[in-house]
Amino acid sequence: MFLVITYDVASDRTKIFRKLLVRYLTHEQNSVFAGDITESSWRKLKADLSQRTIPADRLLVFKAENRHNMTALILSKAAGNGAMVERSILHHESGTLIL
Amino acid sequence: MDTLFVSKDCKILREDSTLVVTTGASGRRRIPVEGLRHVIVAGEAQLTTAVLGLCGRSGVRVTILDWHGNVTGCFEPRGSSSSGKVRLLQARHLCDPALRLSMARAFVSGAGANILANLRYRLWRGNANLAPIVGKIEIILTGLERAASVESLMGMEGQMRAFYYEAWPLIDPRLDFGKRRRRPPDNPVNCLISWFNGLAYALVRNEVAKTHLDDSIAFLHSAQEARASLALDIAEIFKPSICDTLIFEIVLRDQMDGVWFHQQEGVCRLSEAGRQATLERWVRKIEDRGGDGSFRDIIRAEALAVERHLLGIQTYRPWRRKV
């Protein structure tokens, strides 16, 4: 399944969530993690999160059953001509990252 | 994500129980290790033992490619899925000459059929020069039934491939690469063939590892060659349909860029830009889902079909490209 998790927590606690979520999902933006994981990994992740969260923490999860049913895009502005460019994110589309 | 390709020169470290890849002065990318299955290192990378330990514990295979795309080594994680029963059946099929011959024949006929499919497609598109070579390959293909030994099968496979490579200049003059040179490749097309073949082998090996098959017990590529590998056997079937069609696309659509290659003293290597560009095409090719799934799914299904044959559940029929 495809997941997007975002968190909004006290600034001294962001480290806790970042260190946990980098193991499972890609760190797309500050406090935003996304990626494809299996059902069992999701359960592990939920269990790990449950150990670490406190009532004041806010966590949001968006789930899709299948990553092929959604499109992930990066919108960026090219310097100069002012047109916005849409790029698809290869590692979400195909599950492969090329560095 | 399942797969990570590293084509830049970089340092791979372990941090916060996950992988971090540092490329150049500024690029720092954290890679989630849960769900990662395969890391393919094609550039110059510095790894630490902490990284290998993490990969070993998390079930991540690390494959190292050399400058030309040949797989030079693999780091296998602990606890590969294997089954004593399947391994024994594989060994039995290898030690019994008749059984071994039938398996080897299946692989060669699959490879031959897919080679032919590539040429027949071009013939159908109107390239009539290919007809004589198609005829010659068809004759060898029907002759496979009568082959008496694995060595003669390998000879026939070599002949089919030789005719096939002779046909490339007839498909288009830009595909003329002269003689096939592997170590090292001397021109761009030779370089691309080695590169994609290496990637195909790494992919097939990854998919075979998901079954109970033992990669070191191979039927066609036997102990005569330096490496006995079932992944090499199975990869023969898919190379024409994945690697060669990709090369045709790149060359015939004029997508090849001079900046992709470093040519020096008769040795042609892919540059970093070349590796990135070709890897992107490779990933789209193998992960794009068609009717039967992506090529990755098809290869895994093929490996499972081989396992089912060994277990006596269903006769193995090699995959064929539909033309």
HADDOCK unambig.tbl for C-alpha pairs under 7 A between the chains (distance, minus, plus):
assign (segid A and resid 19 and name CA) (segid B and resid 16 and name CA) 5.90 0.50 0.50
assign (segid A and resid 22 and name CA) (segid B and resid 18 and name CA) 6.90 0.50 0.50
assign (segid A and resid 22 and name CA) (segid B and resid 30 and name CA) 6.87 0.50 0.50
assign (segid A and resid 22 and name CA) (segid B and resid 32 and name CA) 5.41 0.50 0.50
assign (segid A and resid 23 and name CA) (segid B and resid 17 and name CA) 6.77 0.50 0.50
assign (segid A and resid 23 and name CA) (segid B and resid 18 and name CA) 5.30 0.50 0.50
assign (segid A and resid 23 and name CA) (segid B and resid 32 and name CA) 4.26 0.50 0.50
assign (segid A and resid 23 and name CA) (segid B and resid 33 and name CA) 5.34 0.50 0.50
assign (segid A and resid 23 and name CA) (segid B and resid 34 and name CA) 5.91 0.50 0.50
assign (segid A and resid 24 and name CA) (segid B and resid 32 and name CA) 4.83 0.50 0.50
assign (segid A and resid 24 and name CA) (segid B and resid 33 and name CA) 6.40 0.50 0.50
assign (segid A and resid 24 and name CA) (segid B and resid 34 and name CA) 5.05 0.50 0.50
assign (segid A and resid 25 and name CA) (segid B and resid 32 and name CA) 5.35 0.50 0.50
assign (segid A and resid 26 and name CA) (segid B and resid 31 and name CA) 6.56 0.50 0.50
assign (segid A and resid 26 and name CA) (segid B and resid 32 and name CA) 6.12 0.50 0.50
assign (segid A and resid 35 and name CA) (segid B and resid 1 and name CA) 6.90 0.50 0.50
assign (segid A and resid 36 and name CA) (segid B and resid 1 and name CA) 6.22 0.50 0.50
assign (segid A and resid 37 and name CA) (segid B and resid 35 and name CA) 6.39 0.50 0.50
assign (segid A and resid 91 and name CA) (segid B and resid 1 and name CA) 6.69 0.50 0.50
assign (segid A and resid 94 and name CA) (segid B and resid 287 and name CA) 5.80 0.50 0.50
assign (segid A and resid 95 and name CA) (segid B and resid 1 and name CA) 4.43 0.50 0.50
assign (segid A and resid 95 and name CA) (segid B and resid 2 and name CA) 5.46 0.50 0.50
assign (segid A and resid 95 and name CA) (segid B and resid 3 and name CA) 6.56 0.50 0.50
assign (segid A and resid 96 and name CA) (segid B and resid 1 and name CA) 5.81 0.50 0.50
assign (segid A and resid 96 and name CA) (segid B and resid 2 and name CA) 6.02 0.50 0.50
assign (segid A and resid 96 and name CA) (segid B and resid 3 and name CA) 4.67 0.50 0.50
assign (segid A and resid 96 and name CA) (segid B and resid 4 and name CA) 5.67 0.50 0.50
assign (segid A and resid 97 and name CA) (segid B and resid 3 and name CA) 6.42 0.50 0.50
assign (segid A and resid 97 and name CA) (segid B and resid 4 and name CA) 4.87 0.50 0.50
assign (segid A and resid 97 and name CA) (segid B and resid 5 and name CA) 6.09 0.50 0.50
assign (segid A and resid 98 and name CA) (segid B and resid 4 and name CA) 6.04 0.50 0.50
assign (segid A and resid 98 and name CA) (segid B and resid 5 and name CA) 4.67 0.50 0.50
assign (segid A and resid 98 and name CA) (segid B and resid 6 and name CA) 6.02 0.50 0.50
assign (segid A and resid 99 and name CA) (segid B and resid 5 and name CA) 6.06 0.50 0.50
assign (segid A and resid 99 and name CA) (segid B and resid 6 and name CA) 4.83 0.50 0.50
assign (segid A and resid 99 and name CA) (segid B and resid 7 and name CA) 5.82 0.50 0.50
assign (segid A and resid 99 and name CA) (segid B and resid 8 and name CA) 6.28 0.50 0.50
